[in-house]
Amino acid sequence: MVDSTSAAGMPHDTVRIQEDGGASPAMEAVFANFRQYLMGWGASDRRDLGVDRFRSGLAAPQFNGVVRVRSAAGTDVAAVRRELAGVPWWWWVGPDSPEDTADVLRHHGGRQLTVMPVMVRPLGDPVAGIDRPDDARVRSGLRVEPVRDGRRLRELVRTYRTSMGIGPGPEAGMVRAESQRGDNADVVRLAAVLEGQVVGTTVLITAHSVAGIFLVHVAEELRRQGVGTALTAAALRVGRERGMRFAALVASPAGEPLYRRFGFASVYRYRLFDFPA
């Protein structure tokens, strides 16, 4: 399941994508980081169905779902669907699941929504822009600051909720879920602030020697004005300061060109499935 663009911008031996037919330790760490982040929304341990699943209860599929099938023999898809009934959710299929997982999901009525590249870069390599917050592409007056709690956390959630197209209903629950994560010591939340208002967000989880970058969102009226550039640069600086070896993210089609400018390369992919009612 190596993405066909994996050689672009980064040689294979830099990240050590594969070793002896399997994922390298670096890539295993990347997917462990991603699993920790997603499971942090609310790990579901009511029954061991051979999958890593998470259920926050929030009315948005980004916060409920399956992130890995642990068993080479697969899992009982119908039982998983019953466990996640009542909330919108997605099934993430990556290389840490058996190779036939996507086919099994289709057999049970699953529908592939999209394919998203997993992008990685070593944090030891210099990249222009990381250490220059006054980059010419960045909007004048913009600053990136850490968010810990209180009003700023609510503003951060409101900004990425709106950008994701999620209505206001789940907002209070999203703020609560952010503040109550069991791994908050590993999490760094960053807000791009302009004229006192939060106009962009990103959230890092620094775990397994990886700075996993999530929830990169910019207010619609300020897109293409350097906000995403400033957030990405700040996230990479934090990852490096915390001693992480790699930075990794799951890119959207719109974000992929930005991340390539920062030295990221596509090395694997996630396939995202849902089950239409």
ZAVOKOL-239239 format. One line per 8 residues: their letters; for each residue y, x, z of N, C-alpha, C. Coordinates in steps of 0.1 Angstrom, whole numbers. Atoms other than C-alpha are relative to their C-alpha. Example, Ala and Ser with C-alpha at 12.3 -4.5 7.8 and 13.67 -1.06 7.14 Angstrom:
2
as) -12/9/0/-45/123/78/12/9/0; -11/-9/0/-11/137/71/11/-8/8
end
This chain:
277
mvdstsaa) -12/8/0/0/0/0/13/8/0; -12/-9/1/24/29/-7/9/-6/-11; -9/5/10/55/16/-24/2/10/-12; -1/-9/12/59/29/-60/12/8/0; -12/-8/0/93/42/-52/1/11/11; 0/-9/-12/82/64/-23/5/14/-3; -4/-14/2/91/97/-40/15/1/-2; -14/-1/3/127/87/-46/8/5/12
gmphdtvr) -9/-5/-10/151/108/-26/-6/8/11; 7/-7/-11/125/123/-3/-14/5/-4; 14/-5/3/94/145/-9/-10/-5/10; 10/6/-9/62/131/5/-3/9/12; 4/-8/-11/56/162/26/11/1/11; -11/0/-10/89/157/44/-4/-10/11; 4/10/-9/77/125/61/-15/0/3; 14/0/-1/40/131/57/-5/-14/0
iqedggas) 4/14/1/33/96/45/-14/-3/2; 14/2/-1/-4/99/42/-7/13/3; 9/-11/-3/-31/122/55/-14/-4/-1; 14/3/1/-67/121/44/-3/-14/-2; 3/14/4/-64/86/29/6/-10/10; -6/10/-10/-47/71/60/14/4/3; -14/-3/-4/-12/69/74/1/12/9; -2/-12/-8/2/100/89/4/-4/14
pameavfa) -5/3/-13/11/102/126/15/-5/0; -14/5/1/48/98/116/1/-14/-4; 0/14/4/41/66/98/-6/-10/10; 6/8/-11/19/53/126/10/-3/11; -11/2/-10/48/59/149/10/-10/-5; -9/9/6/71/40/126/-4/-15/2; 5/14/-1/49/9/126/-2/-4/15; 0/3/-14/44/12/164/13/-4/5
nfrqylmg) -13/4/-4/81/11/168/4/-14/-5; -3/13/5/85/-19/146/-8/-11/8; 8/10/-8/57/-37/165/6/-2/13; -7/2/-13/74/-30/198/12/-9/-1; -13/8/1/107/-44/186/-4/-15/-2; 3/14/3/92/-76/172/-7/-7/12; 7/5/-11/68/-81/201/10/-2/12; -9/1/-11/98/-77/224/7/-14/1
wgasdrrd) -6/13/0/110/-112/214/-8/-10/9; 8/9/-8/81/-127/234/-14/2/-3; 14/-2/3/46/-113/233/-9/-12/5; 8/12/-3/20/-141/232/-14/5/4; 13/-5/-5/-11/-133/253/-9/-11/5; 8/11/-5/-25/-167/259/-15/1/-4; 14/-3/4/-56/-158/238/0/12/-9; 1/-12/8/-67/-126/222/-7/-4/-13
lgvdrfrs) 5/5/13/-71/-136/185/-1/12/-9; 1/-12/9/-72/-100/172/12/3/-8; -12/-3/6/-36/-100/162/11/3/10; -12/-2/-8/-3/-88/176/10/-11/-4; -8/11/3/18/-120/177/11/-1/10; -11/2/-9/51/-129/193/6/-14/-2; -6/14/0/67/-162/202/11/-1/10; -12/2/-8/102/-165/215/3/-14/3
glaapqfn) -3/14/-2/103/-202/211/13/-4/-7; -13/3/7/136/-199/191/-3/-7/-13; 2/8/12/140/-222/162/5/8/-13; -3/-8/12/142/-194/136/-12/9/-2; 13/-8/3/112/-176/119/1/15/3; -1/-14/-3/126/-142/125/-5/4/14; 3/-2/-14/117/-145/162/-13/-5/5; 13/4/-4/82/-158/161/-9/5/-12
gvvrvrsa) 9/-3/10/51/-146/142/-11/10/3; 10/-10/-1/24/-121/136/4/13/-7; -5/-13/6/31/-84/130/-12/9/-4; 11/-9/3/-4/-69/128/-13/-8/2; 14/4/-2/-41/-78/124/-7/13/5; 5/-13/-6/-58/-53/148/-15/2/-5; 14/-1/2/-94/-61/138/-3/2/-15; 4/-2/14/-110/-47/106/-7/-12/-5
agtdvaav) 7/12/4/-130/-79/105/9/-11/-2; -10/11/2/-98/-99/102/1/-9/13; -3/9/-11/-89/-129/124/-2/-14/-4; 1/14/2/-92/-166/127/14/-5/-3; -14/3/4/-61/-176/107/3/-14/5; -2/14/-5/-65/-213/117/4/0/14; -3/-1/-15/-65/-204/154/14/6/2; -13/-6/-2/-34/-182/150/11/-11/-4
rrelagvp) -10/10/4/-16/-211/132/1/-10/11; 0/9/-11/-25/-234/161/9/6/11; -7/-7/-11/-11/-209/186/15/0/-2; -14/-1/4/22/-207/167/6/-13/-4; -5/13/4/25/-244/160/12/-4/8; -11/5/-8/58/-260/170/13/9/-2; -12/-8/2/81/-231/160/-1/6/-15; 1/-7/13/90/-216/126/-4/14/2
wwwwvgpd) 5/-14/-2/73/-182/121/-4/6/-13; 4/-8/12/64/-155/96/-12/9/4; 11/-10/-2/33/-133/92/4/12/-8; -4/-13/6/42/-97/85/-13/8/-3; 12/-7/5/16/-78/64/4/14/-4; -3/-14/3/19/-40/65/-13/8/0; 12/-8/1/-5/-11/62/-7/2/13; 7/0/-13/-14/-14/99/-9/-12/1
spedtadv) 9/11/1/-33/-46/89/-11/4/-10; 10/-3/11/-66/-46/69/5/-3/-14; -5/0/14/-61/-42/32/-1/-14/-6; 2/13/6/-74/-77/25/8/-11/7; -7/10/-8/-50/-95/49/7/-10/-9; -8/8/8/-27/-108/22/-9/-10/-7; 9/9/7/-57/-123/2/-5/-11/10; 5/10/-10/-70/-139/34/10/-11/3
lrhhggrq) -11/9/-2/-37/-155/41/2/-10/-11; -2/9/12/-34/-169/6/-12/-10/0; 11/9/-1/-69/-183/10/2/-12/9; -3/10/-10/-57/-202/40/13/-8/-2; -13/8/3/-26/-216/23/13/8/2; -12/-8/-2/-2/-187/31/7/2/-13; -9/-2/12/27/-182/7/8/13/2; -8/-12/-2/42/-148/1/15/-3/-4
ltvmpvmv) -15/3/2/80/-151/5/7/12/-7; -7/-11/5/91/-116/-3/-8/13/3; 5/-13/-3/82/-79/-3/13/9/4; -11/-8/-5/105/-56/17/-4/15/2; 4/-14/-2/105/-18/16/3/5/14; -1/-7/-12/100/2/47/6/14/-3; -7/-12/4/125/31/45/1/9/12; 0/-10/-10/124/63/65/8/12/-4
rplgdpva) -6/-13/2/143/95/69/-1/9/13; 0/-8/-12/139/125/92/14/1/6; -13/-1/-7/167/128/118/5/14/1; -5/-14/-1/169/166/117/7/4/-13; -6/-4/12/182/166/81/15/-5/0; -14/4/0/220/166/77/2/-10/-12; -4/9/11/235/138/56/15/-3/1; -15/2/0/272/135/46/3/-14/5
gidrpdda) -4/13/-5/289/107/65/-4/-3/14; 5/3/-13/268/106/97/10/4/11; -9/-5/-11/293/127/117/15/-2/-4; -14/2/4/325/115/100/3/-15/0; -3/15/-1/334/80/113/12/-4/-8; -12/4/8/366/82/93/-3/1/-15; 4/0/15/347/81/60/10/-9/-8; -10/7/9/370/70/32/-4/-14/-3
rvrsglrv) 5/13/4/348/40/25/0/-10/11; 0/9/-12/352/26/60/14/-6/2; -12/7/-2/378/0/67/9/6/11; -9/-6/-9/409/14/85/0/-9/13; -1/7/-12/410/4/122/-14/-4/5; 14/4/-4/372/-3/124/-5/10/10; 7/-9/-10/354/11/154/-14/-6/3; 13/5/-4/317/9/164/-2/4/15
epvrdgrr) 1/-2/-15/310/5/201/-13/-6/5; 12/5/-6/279/-1/223/3/-14/6; -1/14/-6/273/-37/235/-11/0/11; 10/1/-11/256/-42/269/-2/-14/5; 3/13/-5/261/-77/281/13/-8/-1; -12/8/-1/286/-105/287/5/-5/-13; -7/7/12/311/-118/261/-4/8/-13; 3/-8/13/304/-89/236/-14/-3/-5
lrelvrty) 14/3/5/267/-97/236/0/-13/-7; 0/13/7/274/-133/228/7/1/-14; -7/-2/13/298/-122/200/-10/7/-10; 10/-7/8/271/-98/187/-10/-10/-6; 10/9/4/245/-125/186/6/-11/-10; -6/10/9/269/-150/170/3/6/-14; -3/-6/13/278/-125/143/-13/1/-9; 12/-2/8/242/-117/132/-6/-14/-2
rtsmgigp) 6/14/2/231/-154/137/7/-6/-12; -7/6/11/258/-165/113/-3/6/-13; 4/-7/12/250/-138/88/-14/-3/-5; 14/3/3/213/-147/89/-1/-15/-5; 0/14/4/222/-183/81/-7/-9/10; 6/8/-11/209/-196/115/11/-8/6; -10/9/-6/228/-226/129/3/3/15; -4/-3/-13/245/-226/163/-10/-4/11
gpeagmvr) 9/5/-10/216/-244/181/-7/10/8; 8/-10/-7/195/-214/190/8/11/7; -8/-12/-4/224/-191/200/-2/3/14; 1/-3/-15/222/-195/238/-14/7/2; 14/-6/-2/184/-188/236/-1/14/-6; 0/-13/5/190/-158/214/7/10/9; -7/-9/-10/215/-143/239/-9/3/11; 9/-2/-12/190/-149/267/-12/9/-4
aesqrgdn) 11/-9/4/162/-133/247/4/14/-1; -5/-13/1/183/-103/240/1/7/14; -3/-6/-13/193/-98/276/-13/1/8; 12/0/-9/158/-104/290/-12/8/-6; 11/-8/6/138/-80/267/-5/10/11; 6/-10/-9/114/-59/288/2/14/-3; -2/-14/4/122/-28/268/14/3/-2; -15/-2/3/160/-29/270/4/14/3
advvrlaa) -4/-14/-2/160/7/282/-1/8/-13; 1/-6/13/149/16/247/9/-5/-11; -8/7/10/174/-7/229/14/4/2; -14/-3/1/209/2/218/6/-10/-9; -7/10/8/231/-26/205/14/5/-4; -12/-5/5/261/-16/184/8/-12/-7; -9/10/7/291/-38/173/10/7/-8; -12/-4/7/316/-31/146/11/-9/3
vlegqvvg) -11/8/-5/349/-42/159/13/3/-8; -13/-1/8/381/-49/139/10/-10/6; -10/9/-6/412/-62/155/-5/-8/12; 5/7/-12/393/-71/187/-11/-9/-3; 10/9/4/367/-91/168/-13/7/-4; 12/-6/5/330/-83/162/-2/-5/-14; 2/4/14/325/-82/125/-13/6/-6; 13/-6/5/292/-63/122/-9/4/11
ttvlitah) 9/-3/-11/261/-56/142/-12/9/-5; 14/-6/2/230/-34/144/-6/2/14; 8/-2/-12/203/-30/170/-10/11/-2; 10/-11/1/182/2/175/-10/-2/11; 10/-2/-11/150/6/194/-5/14/-2; 4/-14/1/143/42/202/-13/2/8; 13/-1/-6/106/45/209/-10/6/-10; 10/-6/9/76/64/196/6/11/-9
svagiflv) -7/-11/7/100/92/185/7/-5/-13; -6/7/12/115/67/160/12/-8/4; -11/9/-2/149/51/159/-2/-11/-11; 1/12/9/141/17/144/13/-8/0; -13/6/2/172/1/130/-3/-15/-5; 2/14/2/173/-37/130/14/-8/0; -12/9/-1/198/-66/126/13/6/-5; -13/-5/6/223/-48/104/6/-12/-8
hvaeelrr) -7/11/6/247/-76/96/15/1/0; -15/-1/2/283/-78/84/5/-14/-3; -7/12/3/306/-108/85/3/-1/-15; -1/2/14/308/-123/50/13/5/-6; -13/-3/6/345/-118/45/3/15/0; -2/-15/-1/342/-80/53/-11/8/-7; 10/-7/7/312/-71/32/6/9/-11; -4/-10/10/316/-41/8/13/6/4
qgvgtalt) -12/-7/-5/344/-27/30/-3/11/10; 3/-12/-8/325/1/47/-6/-3/14; 5/4/-14/313/-19/78/-15/5/1; 14/-4/-1/276/-14/70/-1/15/0; 0/-14/0/283/23/63/3/5/14; -3/-4/-13/299/27/97/-11/-3/10; 11/4/-9/271/9/115/-12/9/-2; 12/-8/3/244/29/97/2/15/6
aaalrvgr) -3/-13/-5/261/62/105/-1/1/15; 1/1/-15/265/52/142/-14/-1/5; 14/1/-4/229/42/144/-8/13/-1; 7/-13/2/217/75/130/5/10/11; -4/-9/-11/239/94/155/-7/-3/13; 6/3/-13/225/75/184/-15/4/0; 14/-4/1/189/81/172/-1/15/2; 1/-14/-1/196/118/169/4/4/15
ergmrfaa) -3/-3/-13/213/119/203/-11/-3/10; 11/3/-9/183/103/219/-13/8/-3; 11/-9/3/160/129/204/-11/-5/-8; 10/5/9/142/108/179/-2/9/-12; 4/-8/12/124/125/150/4/-6/-13; -2/7/12/128/98/124/9/-12/3; -6/13/0/149/68/116/-7/-9/-10; 7/8/9/133/38/100/5/-14/0
lvaspage) -5/13/1/142/3/88/-8/-8/-11; 5/8/11/130/-26/67/12/-5/-7; -13/2/7/156/-30/40/-1/-14/-8; -1/11/9/168/-61/22/4/6/-14; -4/-5/13/175/-58/-16/15/4/0; -15/-4/0/213/-57/-9/2/12/8; -3/-12/-9/210/-30/18/-7/13/-5; 7/-11/4/186/-7/0/8/11/-6
plyrrfgf) -8/-11/6/212/12/-21/8/7/11; -8/-7/-11/233/19/11/-9/10/7; 9/-8/-8/203/33/29/-4/12/-8; 3/-11/8/194/55/0/11/11/0; -11/-10/-1/229/71/2/-1/8/13; 2/-7/-13/220/80/38/-13/8/1; 12/-9/1/188/98/27/-13/-7/4; 13/8/-2/163/70/34/-7/-1/-13
asvyryrl) 8/2/11/134/66/11/-11/-10/3; 11/10/-2/109/38/6/-13/6/1; 13/-6/-2/75/48/19/-11/-10/1; 10/10/0/56/16/25/8/-13/-3; -6/13/1/63/-21/23/-6/-10/9; 5/12/-7/59/-53/43/0/-11/-10; 0/13/7/48/-85/26/1/-11/11; -4/11/-10/62/-116/44/-6/-13/-5
fdfpa) 7/12/3/41/-148/45/5/-11/9; -1/12/-8/47/-183/57/-11/-10/-4; 10/10/2/25/-214/58/8/-14/-2; -8/12/2/43/-244/42/-7/-12/7; 6/12/-7/38/-277/61/-7/-9/-10
end
